[in-house]
Amino acid sequence: MAAELFRELKQLISLRSLKARIFLIILLAGVIPCLFMRYGILDNYEERTVEQRIATVQNQLLVIGNHLISNNYLNNTPTEENGNLVSRDVIDAELETISNLYEGRVLIVDSSLRVVKDTYGISEGKTIISEEVIRCFQGVNTSYYDKQHGYIEMTVPIVSASAAVDAEGQNTSDAIEGVMLTSISNEAIVSTMEVLNRRAVLLENLIFVFVIAIAIVMAVVLTKPLHRVTSAINAVQAGYANEEISVPGYAETAHIVEAFNQLLKRMKALDDSRQEFVANVSHELKTPMTSIKVLADSLLAQGDAPAELYREFMEDMVSEIDRENKIITDLLTLVKMDKKVQDLNIVSLNINDLIELILKRLRPMARKKDVELVFESMRPVVAEVDEVKMTLIMTNLVENAIKYNKEHGWVKVELDADHQYFTFKVSDSGLGIPEDSLEHIYERFYRADKSHSREIGGTGLGLAITRSAVIMHKGTITVTSEEGEGSCFTVKIPLTFITQ
C-alpha cells in the first residue's frame, strides 16, 4: 500500500499522471485569471483615481485663479486702506485649505517667475525656474504622477479676464499672468489601494481554496473511467474474467475498450489456433508412427513371414517415414516463416526465367498425370524478391494445381506487371474448393477434401507456408474457385521491396 502511494505521489510530482495534469490545468485556469484581475483592477483604479484627483484639484485651482485675477493678487500688495486685505486673506485661506485638504503645497508664480505665494511659506519672493512652469506660461498644462515618491504635481495657468484664445482653443501666452504650481499627496489613494488589495488577496485565497477543491474533484471524476478500464484489463490479465470488457464513459475510453476487445479477440483466436495447431501436429505426426507400429507388430506376429512380405511391409514403413519427414520439414519451414526477425535475402530477379525453371522441374509430374502445363507472360518482369521464398510460393501453387487436377486437365500460369506490382496467376481445371472451405484453406493442416489429400500425400501446410512467404514480401494472395470446375490463385507482389 505504501509503495503504491509512493508511486502515485511520484507520478503526481513528475506530472506523468493524467490526474496531476488535469489538476494543474484547472488550478492554473482558476488562479491565473484572478491574479491578472486583481492587478488589473488595482492599476485601473489607481489610474482613474489619479486622473479624477488631478481634474478635481485643477478645477478648484481654476476657481481660485479667477479670484486671483479679479482681486489683482499678482500685481498689488493690498493694504488695509484700499480695502483689498480681506480679499487677499480669503484667497490665502482658500489656498491653505486646498493645501491641507490634499496634504500638498501650492505656489503662485507671476510672469517674472517670482514666487508670490507659498503655502509652506519658505519660497516666497524667490525665483523659480522649472520646465513645467515655463511650459505652462507657453499655454501647455502639465501633470505628473510620481508613484515612487508618492505625490502628484500639476500646473494651472492664471489667465487674465480678457484672455486671448488661439485657433485650437488654448490660452495664448499673452493671456497668462501667472502659474499655480501644485503638489499633492497620494497617501489617500495608496491607503485605499491597500485596503482593496487586502480584500482582493482574501478573496483570492478563498477562490484558490475553492479552485483546489474543484480541481481535485474534477481530476478524480475525469480519470475515473480510465481507472475502470485499467481495473477491467487487470481483471482479464489476472484471469478473473475472459469476456469482453465494457466501460461506459468518454468516447476516448470507448475507443480504448474497443481496441482492447479487438486485441482480446485476436489473442483468443491465436490461443485457439495454437491449441488446434498442437493437436493437429500431434495427430499428423502420430498417424505415420501408428502405421509404422502396426506394420512392425504384424511382422513380429509372423515369425516365419516370407521375404516378399517383409519387403512389402518395409516399403510401406519407408513411405510412412518419408511422409513423417515431409511433415517435419514443412513444420520447420512454417516456423521459420513465422519468425518476424528473419531477414529476406532480397535480390533483383528475372521472374520470367524463374517461372520457366520451376515449370521445367514440374513438367514430369504434369506428364505423369497427363496435365497440360501452359505459361503465358505478358511482358518481361524484373523484381526485388527473395529467390528461395519466391520459388517456394510458385512451386507450391503450381504443384497443388497439378496434384489436385483431373486427368487430361490443364494448368495455366500467367505473369503480368504494372508500374508497382507484378501478378502471378495459377489457374487449373481441377477439383475446385468448396465455398465453405475458401476462408480456411490457409489454416495449418486444413484440408478441403481430406480423403483425397491423404491419397495425394499432402500435409495441409503448403498454402499456409505460401501465404506466409507472400506476406513477408508485403504482397497479397487471393483465390476464386468453383467446386468441380477448378481454382485460380492470384499472387500480387511489389516490384520493389520496401523495408520498414
Legacy VTK file of the C-alpha trace (Angstrom):
# vtk DataFile Version 3.0
C-alpha trace
ASCII
DATASET POLYDATA
POINTS 500 float
0.000 0.000 0.000
2.809 2.377 0.934
4.671 1.532 -2.272
1.551 2.260 -4.329
1.031 5.603 -2.592
4.681 6.476 -3.159
4.344 5.603 -6.837
1.213 7.740 -7.166
2.954 10.658 -5.411
5.985 10.296 -7.670
3.765 10.384 -10.750
1.954 13.459 -9.455
5.214 15.290 -8.828
6.649 14.346 -12.215
3.328 15.239 -13.930
3.283 11.834 -15.643
-0.150 11.230 -14.194
-3.139 12.471 -16.198
-4.845 13.241 -12.898
-1.978 15.560 -11.909
-2.097 17.324 -15.257
-5.859 17.853 -15.076
-5.477 19.161 -11.524
-2.712 21.566 -12.578
-4.591 22.809 -15.646
-7.778 23.539 -13.669
-5.761 25.143 -10.864
-3.891 27.442 -13.244
-7.063 28.214 -15.180
-8.728 29.332 -11.937
-5.846 31.147 -10.214
-4.062 32.974 -13.036
-7.148 34.965 -14.157
-7.708 36.010 -10.511
-4.158 37.344 -10.279
-4.462 39.249 -13.541
-7.855 40.552 -12.478
-6.563 41.785 -9.117
-3.583 43.629 -10.547
-5.632 44.916 -13.466
-8.373 46.277 -11.204
-5.881 47.902 -8.829
-3.887 49.502 -11.645
-7.062 50.724 -13.335
-8.386 52.067 -10.030
-5.127 53.913 -9.348
-5.031 55.421 -12.820
-8.637 56.588 -12.770
-8.386 57.904 -9.202
-5.266 59.911 -10.041
-6.979 61.358 -13.133
-10.061 62.289 -11.103
-7.913 63.795 -8.346
-5.972 65.882 -10.881
-9.180 67.054 -12.577
-10.804 67.969 -9.236
-7.786 69.926 -7.969
-7.344 71.684 -11.319
-10.978 72.798 -11.291
-10.609 74.153 -7.764
-7.387 75.940 -8.710
-9.050 77.477 -11.762
-11.714 78.969 -9.480
-9.005 80.342 -7.177
-7.124 81.630 -10.255
-10.191 83.654 -11.209
-10.237 85.076 -7.699
-6.556 85.985 -8.024
-7.184 87.896 -11.242
-10.324 89.637 -10.022
-8.573 90.821 -6.853
-5.344 91.811 -8.654
-3.483 89.374 -6.379
-0.341 89.133 -8.522
0.302 92.853 -9.143
-0.699 94.611 -5.893
0.327 94.439 -2.347
-3.006 95.175 -0.747
-3.258 97.444 2.293
-5.934 97.976 4.816
-6.844 101.391 3.265
-7.637 100.236 -0.242
-9.933 97.500 1.068
-8.187 94.535 -0.535
-6.762 92.993 2.585
-9.863 90.963 3.336
-9.965 89.578 -0.171
-6.303 88.547 -0.062
-6.822 86.814 3.270
-9.772 84.939 1.839
-7.670 83.769 -1.135
-4.809 82.768 1.142
-7.274 80.818 3.252
-8.567 79.031 0.140
-5.028 78.113 -0.863
-4.265 76.865 2.641
-7.494 74.870 2.619
-6.544 73.141 -0.628
-3.023 72.554 0.649
-4.314 70.989 3.878
-7.134 69.077 2.195
-4.827 67.301 -0.231
-1.787 67.313 2.060
0.119 69.249 -0.544
1.754 72.554 -1.431
0.646 75.428 -3.678
2.999 78.005 -5.183
1.755 81.147 -7.001
4.273 82.261 -9.608
3.924 85.542 -11.500
5.044 86.310 -15.028
8.580 87.179 -13.870
8.914 83.663 -12.354
8.812 85.090 -8.839
7.008 83.124 -6.139
4.209 85.360 -4.896
2.674 82.833 -2.514
3.911 79.576 -0.973
1.560 77.703 1.328
4.653 76.349 3.068
5.923 79.939 3.491
9.533 79.125 2.566
9.885 80.199 -1.072
8.002 83.488 -1.230
9.939 86.185 -3.074
12.273 83.646 -4.686
12.596 82.996 -8.387
11.678 79.570 -9.664
12.843 78.206 -12.967
11.020 74.967 -13.804
10.271 73.261 -17.100
6.685 72.674 -16.062
6.198 76.360 -15.108
7.744 77.628 -18.339
5.627 75.230 -20.428
2.519 76.367 -18.571
3.351 80.027 -19.429
3.515 78.822 -23.036
-0.048 77.538 -22.764
0.648 73.846 -22.029
-0.871 72.453 -18.847
1.174 69.658 -17.260
0.516 66.976 -14.676
2.874 64.291 -13.389
2.282 61.360 -11.060
5.357 60.195 -9.170
4.280 56.819 -7.823
7.637 56.079 -6.247
7.782 59.235 -4.094
4.025 59.437 -3.553
2.931 62.810 -4.957
1.086 64.382 -7.875
2.461 67.581 -9.420
0.464 69.822 -11.742
0.495 73.338 -13.178
-2.574 75.548 -13.694
-2.375 78.870 -15.549
-3.715 82.100 -14.074
-5.490 83.656 -17.038
-6.383 87.374 -17.267
-10.021 88.406 -17.509
-9.603 89.433 -21.173
-7.942 86.137 -22.131
-6.859 85.615 -25.731
-7.614 82.168 -27.171
-5.840 80.650 -30.166
-7.425 78.667 -33.023
-7.176 75.388 -31.061
-8.963 76.824 -28.033
-5.796 77.128 -25.903
-4.852 80.200 -23.903
-2.121 82.225 -25.558
0.994 83.145 -23.602
-0.017 86.825 -23.570
-3.182 85.951 -21.631
-1.338 84.017 -18.862
-0.363 86.292 -15.985
0.807 83.576 -13.593
1.052 79.894 -12.802
-0.105 77.823 -9.840
2.436 75.019 -9.255
0.755 72.445 -7.047
1.974 69.250 -5.430
-0.494 66.997 -3.625
-0.011 63.739 -1.737
-1.344 60.380 -2.982
-1.423 58.886 0.515
-5.213 58.635 0.462
-5.064 56.787 -2.860
-2.380 54.431 -1.537
-4.364 53.739 1.631
-7.491 52.946 -0.378
-5.495 50.679 -2.674
-4.018 48.826 0.298
-7.500 48.170 1.630
-8.664 46.983 -1.777
-5.546 44.834 -2.153
-6.116 43.147 1.237
-9.699 42.380 0.334
-8.645 41.128 -3.091
-5.986 38.869 -1.541
-8.556 37.491 0.893
-10.956 36.852 -1.990
-8.113 35.268 -3.982
-7.333 32.892 -1.121
-10.973 31.845 -0.909
-11.090 31.342 -4.677
-7.752 29.463 -4.520
-9.132 27.033 -1.936
-12.327 26.631 -3.940
-10.402 26.039 -7.176
-8.170 23.439 -5.472
-11.257 21.587 -4.276
-12.838 21.775 -7.754
-9.558 20.687 -9.376
-9.260 17.654 -7.095
-12.869 16.625 -7.692
-12.623 17.141 -11.460
-9.294 15.276 -11.687
-10.777 12.311 -9.852
-14.048 12.357 -11.817
-12.423 12.820 -15.220
-9.910 9.993 -14.706
-12.397 7.588 -13.127
-13.338 5.900 -16.454
-9.636 5.333 -17.143
-9.258 3.640 -13.757
-12.254 1.452 -14.576
-10.632 0.495 -17.877
-7.383 -0.330 -16.059
-9.227 -2.418 -13.465
-11.115 -4.309 -16.171
-7.904 -5.004 -18.097
-6.144 -6.115 -14.901
-9.048 -8.470 -14.173
-8.657 -10.031 -17.617
-4.895 -10.228 -17.170
-5.246 -11.904 -13.772
-7.650 -14.441 -15.234
-10.699 -13.367 -13.238
-12.542 -12.568 -16.456
-12.179 -13.629 -20.047
-15.116 -11.848 -21.648
-15.068 -8.537 -23.492
-14.907 -5.549 -21.173
-17.448 -2.734 -21.257
-16.705 0.604 -19.591
-19.246 3.352 -20.389
-17.675 6.782 -20.259
-15.968 9.046 -22.728
-15.585 8.457 -26.450
-11.820 8.094 -25.893
-12.256 5.343 -23.295
-14.771 3.657 -25.600
-12.097 3.604 -28.303
-9.560 2.164 -25.860
-12.035 -0.507 -24.737
-12.919 -1.349 -28.332
-9.239 -1.663 -29.266
-8.605 -3.868 -26.220
-11.588 -6.068 -27.047
-10.295 -6.472 -30.595
-6.883 -7.371 -29.181
-8.542 -9.805 -26.766
-10.381 -11.456 -29.667
-7.139 -11.762 -31.581
-5.369 -13.229 -28.546
-8.179 -15.747 -28.098
-8.040 -16.620 -31.781
-4.270 -17.054 -31.576
-4.609 -19.192 -28.459
-7.295 -21.344 -30.091
-5.173 -21.582 -33.234
-2.149 -22.583 -31.173
-4.094 -25.274 -29.373
-5.571 -26.508 -32.646
-2.126 -26.437 -34.230
-0.628 -28.516 -31.422
-3.498 -31.000 -31.700
-3.116 -31.185 -35.483
0.654 -31.619 -35.265
0.203 -34.367 -32.697
-2.346 -36.077 -34.889
-0.363 -35.717 -38.122
2.854 -36.966 -36.526
1.084 -39.758 -34.670
-0.616 -41.174 -37.796
2.593 -42.311 -39.598
4.028 -43.601 -36.344
0.850 -45.617 -35.730
1.056 -47.060 -39.227
4.709 -47.980 -38.744
3.905 -49.637 -35.390
1.041 -51.645 -36.938
3.303 -52.841 -39.743
6.076 -53.750 -37.307
3.678 -55.592 -34.983
2.313 -57.538 -37.972
5.809 -58.632 -38.930
6.635 -59.620 -35.370
3.419 -61.637 -35.147
4.536 -63.651 -38.199
7.842 -65.138 -37.222
8.217 -67.145 -40.448
6.906 -64.473 -42.858
8.303 -64.727 -46.370
10.893 -62.228 -47.631
8.389 -60.749 -50.098
6.078 -59.802 -47.212
8.970 -58.296 -45.290
9.927 -56.246 -48.362
6.356 -55.056 -48.861
5.998 -54.054 -45.216
9.404 -52.301 -45.210
8.421 -50.322 -48.319
5.254 -49.226 -46.529
7.335 -48.241 -43.477
9.710 -46.194 -45.650
6.715 -44.468 -47.216
5.351 -43.572 -43.792
8.793 -42.375 -42.662
9.052 -40.185 -45.784
5.632 -38.790 -45.006
6.699 -38.084 -41.429
9.870 -36.412 -42.668
7.900 -34.237 -45.083
5.561 -33.119 -42.302
8.511 -32.228 -40.082
10.240 -30.375 -42.940
7.092 -28.361 -43.683
6.669 -27.584 -39.977
10.227 -26.297 -39.729
9.681 -24.188 -42.853
6.491 -22.748 -41.388
8.204 -21.958 -38.071
10.942 -20.101 -39.913
8.291 -18.142 -41.814
6.690 -17.102 -38.539
9.901 -15.567 -37.221
9.479 -11.858 -37.762
13.187 -11.223 -37.241
14.124 -13.377 -40.178
15.753 -11.314 -42.903
14.880 -11.848 -46.523
17.721 -12.214 -48.974
16.411 -9.652 -51.447
17.906 -9.726 -54.959
16.876 -8.333 -58.315
15.439 -11.361 -60.109
14.073 -12.104 -63.574
10.647 -13.558 -62.738
10.121 -14.959 -66.243
13.269 -17.079 -66.000
12.354 -18.246 -62.512
8.911 -19.449 -63.646
10.415 -21.233 -66.665
12.832 -23.043 -64.351
10.068 -24.062 -61.912
7.810 -25.320 -64.693
10.701 -27.297 -66.169
11.076 -29.126 -62.838
7.334 -29.813 -62.551
6.621 -30.915 -66.148
7.471 -34.595 -65.410
4.818 -34.590 -62.656
2.329 -32.976 -65.053
3.081 -35.523 -67.831
2.642 -38.354 -65.342
-0.928 -37.153 -64.642
-1.473 -36.147 -68.281
-1.953 -32.485 -67.284
-1.124 -29.788 -69.822
1.115 -27.080 -68.323
0.958 -23.666 -70.057
2.859 -20.441 -69.322
1.793 -17.029 -70.631
3.877 -13.921 -69.985
2.552 -10.510 -70.931
5.933 -8.794 -70.570
9.404 -9.298 -69.080
9.343 -8.767 -65.314
12.279 -7.998 -63.019
11.510 -7.614 -59.298
13.289 -7.378 -55.946
12.409 -10.634 -54.148
13.855 -13.443 -52.066
14.594 -16.141 -54.655
14.119 -19.069 -52.237
10.796 -17.790 -50.866
9.502 -16.844 -54.304
10.420 -20.281 -55.633
8.533 -21.802 -52.695
5.425 -19.705 -53.474
5.313 -20.577 -57.159
6.251 -24.220 -56.684
3.546 -24.838 -54.063
0.807 -23.234 -56.162
1.724 -24.971 -59.427
2.335 -28.301 -57.702
-1.056 -28.140 -55.951
-2.725 -27.279 -59.268
-1.178 -30.400 -60.813
-1.856 -32.724 -57.855
-5.493 -31.706 -57.342
-6.323 -31.789 -61.069
-8.312 -34.157 -63.224
-6.728 -36.484 -65.756
-6.294 -34.842 -69.138
-6.688 -31.500 -67.386
-4.698 -28.272 -67.702
-2.795 -25.774 -65.570
-2.252 -22.234 -66.804
0.410 -19.917 -65.343
0.158 -16.198 -66.201
2.608 -13.371 -65.455
1.880 -9.667 -65.799
3.047 -6.411 -64.209
2.269 -2.721 -63.887
4.456 0.116 -62.614
4.205 -1.058 -58.979
3.351 -4.773 -58.781
3.773 -7.990 -60.702
0.965 -10.554 -60.762
1.485 -14.320 -60.759
-1.708 -16.251 -61.528
-2.189 -20.042 -61.434
-5.499 -21.460 -62.729
-6.463 -25.073 -63.254
-9.263 -27.396 -64.340
-9.082 -29.394 -61.139
-11.372 -30.461 -58.340
-12.091 -26.965 -57.072
-12.616 -25.860 -53.472
-15.996 -25.913 -51.689
-17.292 -22.425 -50.955
-17.427 -23.025 -47.195
-13.747 -24.006 -47.215
-12.333 -20.986 -49.047
-11.782 -18.968 -45.875
-9.977 -21.841 -44.150
-7.564 -23.052 -46.829
-4.637 -21.058 -45.404
-5.039 -22.601 -41.946
-2.408 -25.108 -40.932
-3.327 -28.760 -41.574
-6.664 -27.755 -43.076
-7.776 -29.919 -45.984
-10.880 -29.187 -48.055
-11.014 -32.814 -49.193
-9.320 -34.856 -46.502
-9.645 -38.252 -48.174
-8.242 -37.047 -51.495
-5.471 -35.149 -49.739
-4.437 -38.316 -47.902
-4.214 -40.196 -51.181
-2.087 -37.452 -52.761
0.113 -37.196 -49.703
-0.332 -33.536 -48.806
0.485 -32.299 -45.318
-2.031 -29.429 -45.196
0.787 -26.911 -44.669
1.593 -25.877 -48.248
-0.853 -22.972 -48.560
-0.042 -21.755 -45.029
3.642 -21.636 -45.997
2.815 -19.937 -49.303
0.697 -17.237 -47.643
3.427 -16.534 -45.040
6.021 -16.116 -47.813
3.711 -13.761 -49.722
3.109 -11.644 -46.620
6.860 -11.456 -45.985
7.134 -9.833 -49.436
4.316 -7.410 -48.465
2.131 -8.948 -51.154
-1.359 -10.415 -51.330
-2.809 -13.786 -52.331
-6.424 -14.328 -53.367
-8.362 -17.306 -54.649
-11.506 -17.901 -56.673
-12.845 -21.422 -57.079
-15.872 -23.415 -58.089
-16.218 -26.971 -56.911
-15.691 -29.416 -59.769
-14.612 -26.648 -62.181
-11.161 -25.650 -60.885
-9.436 -22.871 -58.962
-7.468 -19.706 -59.656
-4.833 -18.365 -57.231
-3.581 -14.792 -57.800
-0.426 -13.513 -56.101
0.430 -9.804 -56.224
3.963 -8.770 -55.177
5.603 -5.291 -55.206
8.300 -4.893 -57.835
10.449 -3.002 -55.326
10.842 -4.333 -51.795
10.398 -1.563 -49.221
11.856 -2.159 -45.770
10.034 -0.659 -42.792
LINES 1 501
500 0 1 2 3 4 5 6 7 8 9 10 11 12 13 14 15 16 17 18 19 20 21 22 23 24 25 26 27 28 29 30 31 32 33 34 35 36 37 38 39 40 41 42 43 44 45 46 47 48 49 50 51 52 53 54 55 56 57 58 59 60 61 62 63 64 65 66 67 68 69 70 71 72 73 74 75 76 77 78 79 80 81 82 83 84 85 86 87 88 89 90 91 92 93 94 95 96 97 98 99 100 101 102 103 104 105 106 107 108 109 110 111 112 113 114 115 116 117 118 119 120 121 122 123 124 125 126 127 128 129 130 131 132 133 134 135 136 137 138 139 140 141 142 143 144 145 146 147 148 149 150 151 152 153 154 155 156 157 158 159 160 161 162 163 164 165 166 167 168 169 170 171 172 173 174 175 176 177 178 179 180 181 182 183 184 185 186 187 188 189 190 191 192 193 194 195 196 197 198 199 200 201 202 203 204 205 206 207 208 209 210 211 212 213 214 215 216 217 218 219 220 221 222 223 224 225 226 227 228 229 230 231 232 233 234 235 236 237 238 239 240 241 242 243 244 245 246 247 248 249 250 251 252 253 254 255 256 257 258 259 260 261 262 263 264 265 266 267 268 269 270 271 272 273 274 275 276 277 278 279 280 281 282 283 284 285 286 287 288 289 290 291 292 293 294 295 296 297 298 299 300 301 302 303 304 305 306 307 308 309 310 311 312 313 314 315 316 317 318 319 320 321 322 323 324 325 326 327 328 329 330 331 332 333 334 335 336 337 338 339 340 341 342 343 344 345 346 347 348 349 350 351 352 353 354 355 356 357 358 359 360 361 362 363 364 365 366 367 368 369 370 371 372 373 374 375 376 377 378 379 380 381 382 383 384 385 386 387 388 389 390 391 392 393 394 395 396 397 398 399 400 401 402 403 404 405 406 407 408 409 410 411 412 413 414 415 416 417 418 419 420 421 422 423 424 425 426 427 428 429 430 431 432 433 434 435 436 437 438 439 440 441 442 443 444 445 446 447 448 449 450 451 452 453 454 455 456 457 458 459 460 461 462 463 464 465 466 467 468 469 470 471 472 473 474 475 476 477 478 479 480 481 482 483 484 485 486 487 488 489 490 491 492 493 494 495 496 497 498 499
